[in-house]
Amino acid sequence: MASDFEIGRVVAVDTSQVTIELNRDLKALTLSTYEATVEVGRINSYVVIPVGARRVVAMVTRVVMTEEAELRTDKTMVALPSARRLMKATMIGTIDGKAFTQGISLFPVLDTPVLVATKEDLIAIFGGKEDPESTPTDGAGYCAPIGTSGIYPDYEIRIAPDTFFGKHAAIIGSTGSGKSCSIATIIQSILRIPSVRGTRFIILDMNGEYRTAFQTRREDGSWIDAYAGFRCLYIPTDPSTPEDNLVIPYWFMNSDDFVRLFRANVGLQAPILKRALGLARADSARRGHRNTTFEALLAALNRIRAHCENDAPNQQWAVPKNIKADCDDCLRFEGTFPPAWKELEDLGIAEHIKNGFEEIRQIAEEAASNNEGLGSTRIKRILDAIERIRAKLEDALTGPKGDDYAGQASPDDPVYFDLRKMVSSTIEIAMKEQAEASSPGRVREACGPMMIRIQRYLTDPRFEFLFGPVDGKWPEPFHGLATFLRDLLGMPPCDKDNILLSPEEELKKGLLPFYDRQRNKSREAYNVVIVDLSLLAAEVLENVTALIGRLILEFLQRVGEESVSGVERGSFPVVLVLEEAQNYIREPRSRDDESISRDVFERIAREGRKYGLGLVVASQRPSELSKTVLSQCSSFIVHRLQNPEDLRYFREIVPGIYNQLLDQLPALAPRTALVLGECVRAPALVYMREANPTPRSKDPKFWKRWIEKSPPVPDVEAVCRKWEGEDVGADHTERKSATGEQAVE
């Protein structure tokens, strides 16, 4: 009966909380029912409040005792104060029949009885006791177990994968609180569900700790996948393993990537760099300098026409000189921009253009030598010449040869181009163009610091993974972008007969590891791809993470074009796990604090869901993390948080209904977390499953090492040789010293 489970009455109600006065006969804060003996008032336990045919579920957040003096009519009697026990609980959902729904749509009234949760209530809240390994069907909902309830250990906590990954999730907690193990156990729980065939988890691993969670190491040093039937691809950034390393060819970067990486200022450097990128990509795509040439010629024709239409009496003497100067600029094209002039020759219009401008120049020079204005006759002759030149340009664009040059090259197209050629020559053309409207010396001086930074990147071996060998260059691979994305997304090689990759004779093995893996036709699909960024140079971390995120997002956006990809938008889901996200998605510290990675991942947080790209953001300092990214997360797994600034910041992100629950965060034990949001049936304190195998994130054992008689000692020389980029396995006993003498064995 309901009265057997009653523990008190509602004495206060607000929009999210109720205050409950416990029954006075409930002395020991325990209640014996026909089901069991249960504790009353335990923090994070559930109570049930009947409201009509439905039941409101509330989560206990506080229990207090107050004293209340009795009012006696007999003034001669001395009455001792009586204890009044009050309990506060946050309303989290409603049970209607046997179904639990998060959220409140009705509220209890004063003096409503309050009950402890029965087994039937707990089954409605947590779900049934069906086998967690059972095969979930489409729309199965809460099917992935991540741990057990910290209050009701007989009940598992399960998440809904569609909500957790599809609407983004955040895993927050101080260092050592269990974030890495939580990420590993969640992915492992997905992989262990028998019906799961293919997943696409991409982990950006900042600390090099996730490989051991999905692969085990053999005695001979090789690695094997930890789960039968599932495969893990590990991509390191270790200079000692170049054959497996992360390589992202520079031509995948867009103009903003280059501008941010080379720190080109918005005054002169950025426009010149973007112009050079457009020219370089155009040249590679057989569009050459057509756009540059045509733009300059058409602009000159417009200026000459404007001079002819200038009817100001006091300026007529200067009109012929101005026209002559514009013609001289165009006639210098052949010597100043040889590649541009070659484009005109290929189109068969170079001589026509040259003759037309020479004719206009001759007319203007004739007027200038006589100190006369142009006059109506000369103006008509000039306008006729302008129309002839313009007609030749338009014919070239629309004619048979012009078809090869159709389309405009964008500095953002992921088209192969020779970066070193761009730096040595193409950027010079862009600077000369800019110098037409400014001082050449000023332009070169302004671009000097940027050029120094570019040269440093091209000559530093640490950045070979991005810009190619310092003593050479990458050749252009067939289907380079497609092979990179297939590799990054864990996809198998393309099986189409008409798609051929560059053979090893043209693209040597080891230059592009992702390309080598895709040339291996026996390669299967991977369920988890770990990109280990722990040894990546810190100054390019933001650029690399932003580039990976942007390429995945823009690929999935284009997958949505069903007529091209053959699949519907959102039907190719990808989960991107961002470990230590505060390192590259930081909240801006000032108005001028720019971050390309923050821009990219904020865009993914806002738009990624509709294209099937989900984020799992992990951070130990939420106060340093982008508020936009956190606010787009609908699910939270929160471990221990102790920093007051982090606690304050996190309270601003999550819905206010959870504020009372967050008070316990500083005291949470390791592996224990509050799970909040849409991914679970109800907010709960969860004892997370133990990851098996575990990430390499265990706390160091100081005392154990201090008391050992023979503690392990690292090979300092081997570590440093590897650090210096040398072959660790080489015999250094015969190495020559700096003075040229042979080292003593």
MOMO-V909548 format. One line per field, one symbol per residue. phi: phi as a letter, one per 40 degrees, with the letter a starting at -180 (. if undefined). Layout:
phi->???
This chain:
phi->.cccbcbibcbabbcbbbbbccccccccfbbcbccacbcbgcdgcbbbbcbgcbbcbbbcbabbbbbbcccbccccccbccbcbbbbbaccbabbbgbbbbchbbabcbcgccbbccccccccccchcccdccccccdgcgcbbcbibccbbccbcbbbcdcccccbgbbbbicdgchcccccccccccccccdccbabbcbbcccbgbccccbbbccccgcbbccbcgbbbbbbcbcdcbccbccbbddccccccdcccccfccccbcccccccccccccccccgcfbdcdccccccccccccccccccbcdcbccccdccccccccdcccdcccbdcccccccccgbdccccccccccccccccccccfbccgccccccccccdcccccccccccccdccccbcgbcbcbccbdacccccccbcccccccccccbacdcccccccddcccccccccbcdcbccbbgdcbaacccccfccccccdcccgccccbcccbbccccccbcchcbdccccccccccbcbcbbbbcbcbcdccbdccccccccccccccccccccdcccgbccgcbcbbbcbcfcccbbccccaccccacccdcccccccbcdcbgbbbbbbacbdcccdcccccccbbbbbcdbbcdccccccccccdcccdcccccdcbccdgbacbbhccbcadacbccdccaccccbccccccdcccccbccbcccccccccccgccccccccbcccccgccccc
